[in-house]
Amino acid sequence: MYVHLTAKELVEQHIWKTADLIKKSKYNATDDYVRSYIDFQELHYEKGITAGARVSGFTDWRHLGHSTVDFGWDFGWGGPVTVVPLSRHLLGSVEPCFFLPCSSASEGKKDGFKVLVHLQEDALQGFREEMDKLKS
């Protein structure tokens, strides 16, 4: 599910308003809707699915249960070490951002999460500068 907002709308409105819009959009996730979306992706896989140019997509995978999948104790595999999307085109956007659970190999870091971000090359320098500010 998604909420369509311009960057200006996102920045200017209260965060609770954005969270409320996201929460309300989840009510549209019926079984038929999800099956239809999967079918649509299969039909248009070769062409790719796009939301348009310079669109950012944010998705939270922390509570989907990927990290609790058991691949079979008979083989000694257990659950996944980490979960990541296979393609940046998964969301149909140019600049996706995924919130992911910590790796099961990261003992003691269960309260945090990983952020996987794809940026346009011309945005990398500014992103690095902002991240450097967080180190202090």
N, C-alpha and C positions, 0 to 999 in steps of 0.2 A: 504494500500500500504506500501511497505517497501523498505529500502535500506540496502543491505548486506555490512557491513564493519567490519573489525577486530578492536579491541580496539586500536591497534597501528595506523591504518589508521585514525580512528576517532580523536585521540589525535594529530597526526602529521599534518593533513591537516587544512587549514583555515576553520573556522566555516561557512563562506559563501558558501564554496564548499559543505559541508554537507547539508546545507539548500537548495542549488540548486538541489542536488540529490533527496532530499525528495520532493521538489516541482515538479520535473520532473516525479517522480514515481506516483504522484497523477493523471496524465493524463491517467493511465491505469485503473482507476476506472470506467469502463463503467457499465451500468446497467446489462449487461450479465455477466460480471466478478463478480459483487457483488452477483447476484443470484446464480451463480455457486459456489462461496465460501460458501454461506449459505447452499446450498445443500450438499456440501462436509462435512461441520461441522455436519450436521444432520446424515449423513451416518456413520461418524467416531466418534460420540459423546462418545460411550462407551469405545473405546480404548484411547480416548484423542488425541489431535493433538499436535505434538511437532516439534519444530524447531531444536531440538538437545540439547545436554547437555551443561549447563553453558552458555546459550544464554540470552542476555538481550534484552528486547523489550520496546520501549518507544512509548507512544501514547498520543495524546492531545485531550481530550474530552471537552475542554472549549468552543468550538464554534459549537458544534453539535446540540444545541437547547434543550437538555434534561431539562434544568432548566426553559424553557418557556412552558412546557407541562401543560395544565390545566386539572385537573382530575374532574372538574365539580363544578361550583359554586353553583349548586342546593343543593349540599351536604355540602357546606362550606369548601371543601377540598382545592381548588386552586391548586397551583403548588407544586412540590416536595421541601422538605426542603433541601435535599442533594442527590447527584447522585454518586453511586459507582458501580464498576463492581461486578457481582455476583461470579465470580471465577477468581482465579489467572491464570487459564489455558485458559482464553479467547483468549489470544494472541498466544497460542501455544508455549510459551516460559517458561523457568524455572524462570527467574527473571524479571517480568514485572514492568514497572514504568508508572503510569497513571498521567497525568496532568488534574486535575478536577476543575470545577468552584467552587467558594466559596458557602457555604450553604446560602440559602435564609434567614436563621436565624441569619446570621453574618452581621447585619447591619453595614454599614460603611466600609466594607472590600471588596467591589466590585472590587477594582483595583488589588487584589491579586488572588492567586489560591492555591489549595491544591495539594500536591504531595503524591500519594499512591505508596509505594515502597515495593517490596518483595525481600528479600535478603536471600542468603544461611546463615545458622547459623554461619559458621566460618567467615563471613564478618561483622557481627553485631558490634563487638567491634571496629573495624576500622571505621565503619560508625558513631557510637556514638562519637568517638573522633573527627572526622571531623565536626560533627554537633555542638559539644561543642565549637569548635573554632569560629563558627559563632555567638555565644552568646556574645562574647566580643565586 
